[in-house]
């Protein structure tokens, strides 16, 4: 029986990505990891683990070393830049049946502060649950397509 990645972990990692970090799945175990780019650079440069580091820093460097040394057993998850959450927001706006509300939502997502205004508007129009349900479906669809494209077996 082959190891299957848990779709939930892939989705969670895709949703929580931060600047300066990269996310990977270990193909042989289905585990998902988030690693600081600077730890990966240190691992690639062969920098030794320093005894003066905190336990969590040592653990992060060990994970980075593992990824660098066994790169064929890892696949990188899509970055937050590859996941266009703005398009997700806009697509959601277009699903709203009330044209007046739809137009207001589309206006809120223009310019600086768009995400904050959008979140405030979906709360005001009692669409918050609809938005999060829509967003969850989109992330799940993205994760499934990514797994299929990368020959990663998964379980829901």
C-alpha positions as CSV (number, residue, x, y, z in Angstrom):
1,X,0.0,0.0,0.0
2,X,1.4,3.4,-1.0
3,X,1.5,6.4,1.2
4,X,-1.1,9.0,0.4
5,X,-0.8,12.7,1.3
6,X,-3.6,14.2,3.3
7,X,-5.3,16.8,1.2
8,X,-6.2,18.8,4.3
9,X,-2.5,19.3,5.2
10,X,-1.7,20.4,1.6
11,X,-4.6,22.9,1.7
12,X,-3.6,24.3,5.1
13,X,-0.1,24.8,4.0
14,X,-1.2,26.5,0.8
15,X,-3.4,28.9,2.8
16,X,-0.8,29.8,5.4
17,X,2.2,30.6,3.2
18,X,4.4,33.5,4.3
19,X,7.1,35.6,2.6
20,X,10.5,34.1,3.0
21,X,9.2,30.5,3.3
22,X,8.8,27.7,0.9
23,X,6.5,24.7,1.3
24,X,7.3,21.1,0.4
25,X,5.6,17.7,0.5
26,X,7.8,14.6,1.2
27,X,6.6,12.1,-1.4
28,X,7.5,9.0,0.5
29,X,5.6,10.0,3.6
30,X,3.0,12.6,2.6
31,X,4.3,15.0,5.2
32,X,4.2,18.7,4.5
33,X,6.9,21.1,5.6
34,X,7.4,24.8,5.6
35,X,11.0,25.9,5.4
36,X,12.7,29.3,5.6
37,X,14.4,30.3,2.4
38,X,17.5,31.3,4.4
39,X,17.6,27.8,6.0
40,X,17.5,26.3,2.5
41,X,20.3,28.5,1.4
42,X,22.4,27.6,4.4
43,X,21.8,23.9,3.7
44,X,22.7,24.3,0.0
45,X,25.9,26.1,1.0
46,X,26.8,23.3,3.4
47,X,26.8,25.5,6.4
48,X,27.1,23.5,9.6
49,X,24.5,23.6,12.4
50,X,25.8,25.9,15.1
51,X,25.6,24.8,18.8
52,X,24.5,28.3,19.7
53,X,21.2,27.9,18.0
54,X,17.9,27.4,19.7
55,X,16.3,23.9,19.4
56,X,13.7,25.1,17.0
57,X,16.4,26.6,14.7
58,X,18.3,23.4,14.7
59,X,15.2,21.5,13.8
60,X,14.4,23.9,11.0
61,X,18.0,23.5,9.6
62,X,17.8,19.7,9.8
63,X,14.6,19.8,7.8
64,X,16.2,22.1,5.2
65,X,19.3,19.8,5.0
66,X,17.0,16.8,4.5
67,X,15.2,18.6,1.7
68,X,18.5,19.6,0.0
69,X,20.1,16.2,0.4
70,X,17.0,14.2,-0.8
71,X,15.4,16.7,-3.2
72,X,14.1,13.9,-5.4
73,X,11.8,12.9,-2.5
74,X,10.2,16.3,-2.2
75,X,7.9,18.4,-4.4
76,X,7.4,22.1,-3.8
77,X,3.9,23.3,-3.2
78,X,2.6,26.3,-5.2
79,X,3.8,29.6,-3.7
80,X,1.3,32.2,-2.5
81,X,2.3,34.1,-5.7
82,X,1.1,31.1,-7.8
83,X,-2.2,31.1,-5.9
84,X,-4.1,34.1,-7.1
85,X,-6.3,34.9,-4.1
86,X,-7.3,38.2,-5.6
87,X,-8.8,36.3,-8.6
88,X,-10.6,34.0,-6.1
89,X,-12.1,37.1,-4.4
90,X,-13.2,38.6,-7.8
91,X,-14.6,35.3,-9.0
92,X,-16.6,35.0,-5.7
93,X,-18.0,38.5,-6.2
94,X,-19.2,37.5,-9.6
95,X,-21.2,34.6,-8.1
96,X,-23.3,36.9,-6.0
97,X,-26.8,37.0,-7.5
98,X,-27.9,40.4,-6.2
99,X,-26.4,42.7,-8.9
100,X,-26.4,45.7,-6.5
101,X,-24.4,43.8,-3.9
102,X,-22.2,42.3,-6.6
103,X,-21.3,45.7,-7.9
104,X,-20.5,47.0,-4.4
105,X,-18.3,44.0,-3.8
106,X,-16.5,44.6,-7.1
107,X,-15.9,48.2,-6.1
108,X,-14.5,47.2,-2.7
109,X,-11.8,45.1,-4.2
110,X,-10.2,47.9,-6.2
111,X,-7.1,49.6,-5.0
112,X,-5.1,49.6,-1.7
113,X,-6.9,47.9,1.2
114,X,-9.1,45.8,-1.1
115,X,-8.9,42.6,1.1
116,X,-9.9,44.5,4.3
117,X,-12.8,46.2,2.6
118,X,-13.9,43.0,1.0
119,X,-13.9,41.2,4.3
120,X,-15.9,44.0,5.9
121,X,-18.4,44.0,3.0
122,X,-19.0,40.2,3.1
123,X,-19.7,40.5,6.8
124,X,-22.0,43.5,6.3
125,X,-24.0,41.7,3.6
126,X,-24.0,38.4,5.6
127,X,-22.0,36.6,2.9
128,X,-19.1,35.6,5.2
129,X,-20.1,31.9,5.3
130,X,-20.6,31.9,1.5
131,X,-17.2,33.4,1.0
132,X,-15.3,31.0,3.2
133,X,-17.2,28.0,1.7
134,X,-16.3,29.3,-1.8
135,X,-12.7,29.9,-0.8
136,X,-12.4,26.4,0.8
137,X,-13.7,24.8,-2.4
138,X,-11.3,26.8,-4.6
139,X,-8.3,25.8,-2.4
140,X,-9.4,22.2,-2.4
141,X,-9.7,22.3,-6.2
142,X,-6.2,23.8,-6.5
143,X,-4.7,21.2,-4.2
144,X,-6.3,18.3,-6.1
145,X,-5.1,19.7,-9.5
146,X,-1.6,20.2,-8.0
147,X,-1.5,16.6,-6.7
148,X,-2.7,15.2,-10.0
149,X,-0.2,17.3,-12.0
150,X,2.6,16.1,-9.7
151,X,1.5,12.5,-9.4
152,X,0.9,12.8,-5.7
153,X,-1.6,10.3,-4.4
154,X,-3.9,11.9,-1.8
155,X,-6.8,11.2,0.5
156,X,-9.5,13.6,1.3
